[in-house]
């Protein structure tokens, strides 16, 4: 829908699976990009809580 490439996803049960799960996501993109803003907005609608742990510029490969 938002065309965001997930590079890592991990889930952890909260106390028990009936309570819910905690998800950690890593994706390509920066929070200043419109598609990332849209994707985070969609996640906020579905999640009880959303925390952004960081957004970093892509580094250039060393030659």
N, C-alpha and C positions, 0 to 999 in steps of 0.2 A: 504494500500500500504506500509506504513512504520511501521505499527503495533504499533502505539502510542495510549495510552488510554487517551482520553480527559475526565477530571473530571469536567470541567466547561466551558461553552461558553456563551457569552452574546454579543449582537449586538446593536449598536446605530446608527441611521441615521445621516448622516452629512448634516446639513442644510435642505436637503430634500432627499427623497429616490432616486431621479434621480442623485444626486451628488455621492452617494455611502454610504457605511456603515463602521463603525469602529467596529472591533471585539476584544474582550478580551478572551483569551484562557488560561486554566490551564490544565496541563497534567502531567502524571506520567513519570518520566525520568529526566536525567541530561544532560546538554549541552555537556558533555564529551563523551556521548554514541554515537556510530556510527549511530544508528537508529534515534536519536534525531537530529543529525547533518543533516542527509538526509531529515528528515521531515521539518526542518527549511529552508533548501535549496530549497525544493519544494515550500514552502510558499513564499519565497522571489521572486520566478519566477512569482507568481500570484498576489502578493500584490504591491501596489504603495509604501508602506512604511511598514517596519517590525521593531519593537523595542522589545528587550528582557528586561523585567523589573526585572528579577532575576532568578537564578537557584540555588536551595538549596539542600543539601543532606537530604535524608529521615531520620527523627529522629526515634529512637527506642522507643517502647511503655514503659511507666513507670509501674513498678510492685508494 
